[in-house]
Amino acid sequence: MYSLVVAKGGLRLSRNTSGKGPFWSLGRGTLTGEKISMDMLATDLLQKALHQPVDDKTGIAGEYDVKLAWTPDEIFPNDLGDQPSFFTAVREQWGLQLEHHKGGVKALIVDAAEKPLPN
């Protein structure tokens, strides 16, 4: 799993002032959103982009507008120009960092299932 933390240079996101949102879009090599909290950024957007659990360890409150561009792993670098890797883009464009670590994840375990009885 990953933890979202503030990188050395500090946060580089703009606070949301439009009042619109929250909404977001995740595409191939792009992620945008308006009125996004750090918790939403970690547990919704980044978790979907990485296909891994992400928890918010930034300690930052408020809502922000986000825009991220990176070169997806499955694309040849020249296909999208000089975009950085996903992790580099998060650090350089947002001033945040994803730290990899081991941790517990929520799981649902079904011990047994039975066909319902007729009424």
KETORGU-562564 format. One record per residue: x, y, z of N, C-alpha, C in turn. Coordinates in steps of 0.001 Angstrom, whole numbers, padded with zeros to 6 digits, always signed. Layout:
% KETORGU-562564
XYZXYZXYZ...
//
This chain:
% KETORGU-562564
+000827-001178+000000+000000+000000+000000+000870+001239+000000+000261+002399-000198+000984+003663-000235+000395+004652+000765+001248+005555+001226+000811+006696+002031+001104+007962+001253+000145+008880+001235+000325+010174+000598+000847+011145+001643+002021+011721+001392+002654+012658+002323+003087+013905+001561+003399+014969+002291+003888+016200+001678+005375+016021+001351+005768+016377+000132+007163+016279-000300+007982+017432+000276+009301+017385+000132+010198+018386+000703+009858+019819+000313+009545+020079-000937+009283+021443-001395+007957+022015-000934+007081+021185-000381+005781+021649+000089+004697+021512-000971+003473+021682-000553+002293+021517-001387+002271+022524-002525+001916+022058-003733+001859+022912-004917+000470+022917-005545-000558+022698-004767-001925+022686-005274-002622+024005-004950-003576+024375-005788-004364+025593-005560-005655+025238-004850-005998+026037-003842-007274+025834-003148-008422+026085-004106-009493+025336-003953-010675+025519-004781-011399+026781-004341-011642+027681-005272-012350+028921-004974-013673+029016-005723-013907+028110-006684-015121+028182-007490-016341+027669-006751-016139+026796-005784-017270+026202-005081-017918+025082-005868-017481+024855-007098-018024+023774-007922-017380+022463-007521-018136+021400-007687-017579+020083-007419-018163+019484-006155-017614+018452-005605-016407+017807-006106-016701+016935-007328-015784+016959-008273-015817+016027-009387-014399+015808-009872-014191+014665-010513-012865+014334-010990-012946+013444-012217-011834+013376-012934-011736+012568-014135-010349+011931-014177-010330+010647-014446-009076+009906-014541-009002+009299-015929-007993+009708-016695-007814+009197-018050-006445+008586-018215-006120+008263-019430-004834+007652-019738-003751+008721-019677-003022+008764-018590-001956+009739-018411-002418+011088-017904-003689+011205-017487-004199+012471-016955-005138+012223-015779-005124+013152-014861-006027+013131-013726-006366+014583-013416-007639+014917-013364-008070+016272-013033-009214+016200-012038-009371+017253-011255-010473+017309-010310-010624+018695-009719-011823+018968-009235-012099+020230-008547-012755+019937-007212-012386+020745-006227-012919+020649-004864-012625+019264-004272-011350+018898-004312-010899+017580-003867-010159+017708-002535-010605+016960-001527-009898+016924-000243-008717+015967-000365-007784+016059+000572-006628+015161+000558-007076+013708+000748-008079+013493+001589-008591+012137+001796-009191+011598+000501-009966+012419-000206-010547+011998-001476-009455+011758-002515-008450+012604-002514-007337+012445-003445-006653+011097-003231-006410+010756-001965-005719+009503-001656-006609+008289-001895-007782+008270-001255-008596+007051-001243-009444+006854-002486-009706+007904-003248-010479+007742-004483-009582+007817-005710-008996+008970-005958-008268+009181-007207-006992+008360-007304-006093+008529-006353-004804+007841-006434-004956+006327-006288-005875+005903-005446-006104+004472-005271-006585+003844-006582-007453+004530-007310-007915+004019-008604-006791+004047-009644-005987+005089-009634-004890+005200-010604-003831+004123-010379-003543+003807-009121-002487+002847-008791-002972+001406-008644-004278+001229-008471-004843-000098-008183-004234-000677-006914-003950+000213-005961-003370-000152-004667-004011+000739-003606-004136+000269-002361-004653+001135-001305-003724+002325-001045-004309+003507-000836-003550+004723-000531-004236+005396+000647-003456+005753+001679-004039+006489+002809-003421+007883+002888-004198+008817+003393-003776+010216+003492-003020+010447+004790-001765+010793+004685-000926+011124+005840-000403+012557+005733-001080+013405+004941-000603+014776+004731-000930+015688+005898-002066+015450+006562-002502+016346+007629-003019+017668+007103-003322+017744+005808-003769+018987+005178-005281+018985+005037-005915+020054+005516-007364+020216+005392-007664+021103+004183-008915+021168+003816-009332+022023+002714-009573+021244+001447-010041+021968+000434-010350+021360-000855-009553+022052-001940-009060+021279-002888-008116+021760-003882-008552+021380-005290-008039+022127-006265-008170+021763-007668-006890+021046-008060-007031+019927-008746-005875+019110-009085-005813+018840-010581-004602+018769-011081-004356+018408-012479-002998+017717-012524-002962+016541-013112-001733+015759-013163-001592+015157-014554-000385+015208-015098-000090+014597-016392+001174+013768-016259+001129+012533-016754+002274+011638-016680+002256+010698-017881+003361+009996-018082+003449+008989-019132+003044+007648-018541+001946+007067-019021+001548+005740-018517+002633+004706-018813+002767+003724-017944+003816+002709-018067+003742+001923-019368+002540+001709-019886+002404+000857-021060+002638+001588-022384+003013+002870-022326+003202+003672-023532+004687+003948-023732+005098+003986-024976+006463+004392-025261+006603+005869-024918+007689+006295-024294+007848+007676-023829+007559+008745-024881+007873+008516-026136+007675+009539-027159+006211+009739-027538+005322+008809-027154+003918+008922-027520+003226+010113-026876+003635+010514-025674+003002+011628-024972+003984+012762-024700+005054+012815-025422+006015+013892-025211+006918+013600-024034+007259+014653-023308+008210+014529-022208+007528+014477-020847+006429+013774-020719+005741+013672-019436+006537+012763-018503+006570+013089-017210+007303+012257-016246+006520+010990-015896+007142+010118-015116+006445+008945-014595+005378+009404-013598+004485+008511-013226+003397+008854-012317+003920+009392-010982+004850+008686-010362+005356+009077-009043+006126+010400-009108+006887+010601-010167+007608+011866-010347+006629+013001-010560+005577+012767-011338+004561+013796-011593+003868+014223-010300+003517+013270-009442+002871+013596-008162+003785+014496-007338+005064+014179-007286+006019+014974-006499+006249+016346-007125+006514+016396-008426+006855+017661-009073+005653+018579-009281+004511+018036-009654+003358+018858-009995+002479+019192-008792+002448+018330-007795+001589+018561-006631+002354+018855-005349+003627+018564-005293+004371+018736-004048+004007+017680-003021+003546+016541-003501+003179+015415-002642+004030+014219-003033+004030+013219-002181+004847+012047-002439+004087+010811-001995+004259+009732-002744+003661+008444-002396+004749+007543-001843+004592+007143-000581+005567+006266+000063+005001+004862+000140+005760+003916-000357+005331+002517-000368+005642+001871+000977+004696+001132+001510+004923+000400+002753+003927-000742+002865+004185-001634+003796+003258-002735+004057+002242-002264+005084+001020-002724+004934-000022-002350+005876-001241-003231+005706-002133-003123+006645-003360-003905+006591-004380-003284+005659-005151-004125+005053-006244-003666+004204-007529-004343+004664-008649-003678+004441-009940-004235+004818-010289-005374+003870-010846-006443+004439-011249-007592+003631-012538-008155+004199-013373-008659+003331-014614-009303+003731-014439-010794+003499-014628-011585+004556-014480-013033+004455-015842-013669+004675-016265-014476+003718-017535-015196+003822-017210-016623+004229-017677-017010+005430-017407-018354+005928-018303-019395+005282-019547-019025+005037-020494-019976+004456-021625-019208+003778-022258-019879+002831-023437-019322+002158-024424-020431+001948-025688-020140+002195-026739-021145+002026-027863-020572+001202-028564-021461+000512-029711-021047-000254-030821-020672+000731-031540-019561+000494-032586-019154+001431-033737-020167+001475-034345-020290+002653-035497-021201+002811-036752-020550+002239-037639-021340+001649-038895-020738+001156-039748-020267+002329-040509-019186+002106-041379-018645+003179-042588-019476+003382
//
